[in-house]
Amino acid sequence: MAKDPKFTAGEITKMAWLTARMSKRGLAGENVYQGDLEKKFSRIVDGARDREAKAIRAAAKAEKKRK
């Protein structure tokens, strides 16, 4: 499994909200569709990974430029 990126406060809040909504739907029954919330959750995680990768590339570029 890939290492989880560092999340911003906003991302943590959104993921907590989505988790609460998924839990509420889970209480409604096993056959309740949660795919939309799972996609939103995955999109937040993917966005954080992209942001972290972009920051690493920018730091490497700045280091290379310094040398």
Secondary structure, DSSP 8 states (H G I E B T S, - for coil): --------HHHHHHHHHHHHHHHHHHHH-TTS--HHHHHHHHHHHHHHHHHHHHHHHHHHHHHHHH-
